[in-house]
Amino acid sequence: MNKSIISISLLFLLLFTGCGLFSGGTPTVSMSNLDSTFVSGETIGITVNVEDMKRSIFAMSLRIIYDSEYVGFDDNQSDWIGSIWSDGAIGILKDENSTVYISITEIAGSNVFKPYGTVLSLDFTLKQSGSTQIDFIDDQIFFYDKNGTEINLSDINVEGLSITIQ
């Protein structure tokens, strides 16, 4: 009997601390790319991830800015919604004046709510050599739970992406 209680306790400990759901870290929204060298004229994929959100995400809205002298963006992309969302999630992607407006929501009745993982993946075209930044507009990042309540992210860590193009 005692071994069963200890086993169950260890299982709960692993589930709730080892998987990162309740790890106590700072909520983070970040951009990443696996490559370190970028060449003018190529198209690169940028991934936006969330970690330690503390609550499951049902919908989100954010804006990404870039310098159109160095980077190009086409908002006519497919399959850009990330793996934290269900197959039925709905997304809107709009580029205007070097700002990408993004909104994604689950549909009512969806049971896929994750507080960590890949939010979206976007392709950017590199125009010319130099250094530039693809970044978030910090005060334009919003997440909502399944009740439509905004998730308070006053202590969120936001990480853009610096790019050096050869």
C-alpha positions as CSV (number, residue, x, y, z in Angstrom):
1,M,0.0,0.0,0.0
2,N,2.8,2.5,0.9
3,K,4.6,1.7,-2.3
4,S,1.5,2.5,-4.3
5,I,1.1,5.8,-2.5
6,I,4.7,6.7,-3.1
7,S,4.5,5.6,-6.8
8,I,1.4,7.7,-7.3
9,S,3.0,10.7,-5.6
10,L,6.1,10.4,-7.8
11,L,3.9,10.2,-10.9
12,F,2.1,13.4,-10.0
13,L,5.4,15.1,-9.2
14,L,6.8,14.2,-12.6
15,L,3.7,15.2,-14.4
16,F,3.3,18.6,-12.8
17,T,6.9,19.6,-12.5
18,G,8.9,17.6,-15.0
19,C,6.7,18.6,-18.0
20,G,7.1,22.3,-17.5
21,L,3.4,23.2,-16.9
22,F,4.0,24.4,-13.3
23,S,7.8,24.9,-13.4
24,G,7.6,28.4,-12.0
25,G,9.6,29.9,-14.9
26,T,8.8,33.3,-16.5
27,P,6.3,33.2,-19.3
28,T,8.2,33.5,-22.6
29,V,7.4,34.3,-26.2
30,S,10.4,33.8,-28.5
31,M,11.4,33.6,-32.1
32,S,13.9,31.1,-33.4
33,N,15.6,29.8,-36.5
34,L,17.9,26.7,-36.5
35,D,20.5,28.3,-38.9
36,S,23.2,30.7,-37.8
37,T,24.3,31.9,-41.3
38,F,21.9,33.6,-43.6
39,V,22.5,34.5,-47.3
40,S,20.8,37.3,-49.2
41,G,18.1,36.0,-51.5
42,E,17.2,32.9,-49.5
43,T,13.9,32.3,-47.7
44,I,14.1,31.4,-44.0
45,G,11.6,30.0,-41.6
46,I,11.0,31.8,-38.2
47,T,9.3,29.9,-35.4
48,V,7.4,31.6,-32.6
49,N,7.2,29.6,-29.4
50,V,5.7,30.1,-26.0
51,E,6.9,28.6,-22.7
52,D,5.7,28.6,-19.1
53,M,2.4,30.4,-19.9
54,K,0.9,29.1,-16.6
55,R,-2.6,28.8,-18.3
56,S,-3.7,27.1,-21.5
57,I,-4.1,29.3,-24.5
58,F,-7.3,29.4,-26.5
59,A,-6.6,32.5,-28.7
60,M,-3.8,35.0,-29.3
61,S,-3.0,38.1,-31.2
62,L,0.4,39.7,-31.8
63,R,2.4,41.9,-34.1
64,I,5.8,41.3,-35.6
65,I,7.9,44.1,-37.1
66,Y,10.8,43.8,-39.5
67,D,12.9,46.2,-41.6
68,S,11.7,45.9,-45.2
69,E,15.1,47.1,-46.5
70,Y,16.6,43.8,-45.4
71,V,13.7,41.4,-45.1
72,G,10.6,40.7,-47.2
73,F,7.4,39.0,-46.1
74,D,4.4,37.6,-48.1
75,D,1.3,37.2,-46.0
76,N,-0.1,34.6,-48.5
77,Q,1.4,31.7,-46.6
78,S,-0.2,28.3,-45.9
79,D,0.4,25.9,-43.0
80,W,1.8,28.6,-40.7
81,I,-0.3,27.8,-37.6
82,G,1.8,26.0,-35.0
83,S,1.5,22.7,-33.2
84,I,-0.1,24.1,-30.0
85,W,-3.3,24.6,-31.9
86,S,-5.8,21.9,-33.1
87,D,-6.3,21.2,-36.8
88,G,-9.5,23.3,-36.7
89,A,-7.9,26.5,-35.4
90,I,-8.5,29.6,-37.4
91,G,-5.8,32.1,-38.2
92,I,-5.5,35.5,-39.8
93,L,-2.2,36.7,-41.2
94,K,-1.9,40.3,-42.6
95,D,1.2,42.2,-43.6
96,E,1.1,46.0,-43.7
97,N,4.0,48.5,-43.7
98,S,6.6,46.0,-42.4
99,T,4.2,44.9,-39.6
100,V,2.8,41.4,-39.5
101,Y,-0.6,41.2,-37.8
102,I,-1.4,37.8,-36.5
103,S,-4.5,36.3,-34.8
104,I,-5.2,32.7,-34.0
105,T,-8.1,31.1,-32.2
106,E,-9.4,27.6,-31.4
107,I,-12.9,26.8,-32.3
108,A,-15.6,26.3,-29.6
109,G,-15.5,22.8,-28.2
110,S,-11.9,22.2,-28.9
111,N,-10.0,20.4,-26.1
112,V,-6.5,21.2,-27.3
113,F,-5.2,23.9,-24.9
114,K,-1.4,24.0,-24.4
115,P,0.6,26.5,-22.4
116,Y,3.8,25.8,-24.2
117,G,5.0,24.9,-27.7
118,T,5.1,26.3,-31.3
119,V,2.5,29.1,-31.9
120,L,3.4,29.7,-35.6
121,S,6.0,29.4,-38.3
122,L,6.5,32.1,-40.9
123,D,8.7,32.5,-44.0
124,F,10.8,35.6,-44.6
125,T,12.9,36.4,-47.7
126,L,16.3,38.0,-47.1
127,K,16.9,40.9,-49.5
128,Q,20.4,42.2,-48.9
129,S,23.5,41.9,-46.7
130,G,23.6,43.5,-43.3
131,S,22.2,43.1,-39.8
132,T,18.6,43.5,-38.8
133,Q,16.0,42.4,-36.3
134,I,12.7,40.7,-36.6
135,D,10.9,41.5,-33.4
136,F,7.6,41.6,-31.5
137,I,5.8,44.8,-30.7
138,D,5.8,44.2,-26.9
139,D,2.6,45.9,-26.0
140,Q,0.7,44.2,-28.8
141,I,1.0,40.6,-27.5
142,F,-2.3,39.2,-26.2
143,F,-3.3,35.7,-25.1
144,Y,-6.8,34.5,-24.0
145,D,-8.1,31.5,-22.2
146,K,-11.1,29.4,-23.2
147,N,-13.5,31.8,-21.4
148,G,-12.2,34.8,-23.5
149,T,-10.4,36.3,-20.5
150,E,-7.1,37.9,-21.3
151,I,-4.2,36.1,-19.7
152,N,-2.2,38.7,-17.7
153,L,1.4,38.7,-18.9
154,S,2.8,41.6,-17.0
155,D,6.1,39.7,-16.3
156,I,6.4,38.1,-19.8
157,N,9.9,37.6,-21.4
158,V,9.8,38.6,-25.1
159,E,12.7,37.5,-27.4
160,G,13.0,38.7,-31.0
161,L,15.5,37.5,-33.5
162,S,18.7,39.2,-34.7
163,I,19.8,38.3,-38.2
164,T,23.1,38.9,-40.0
165,I,22.8,38.4,-43.7
166,Q,25.8,37.7,-45.9
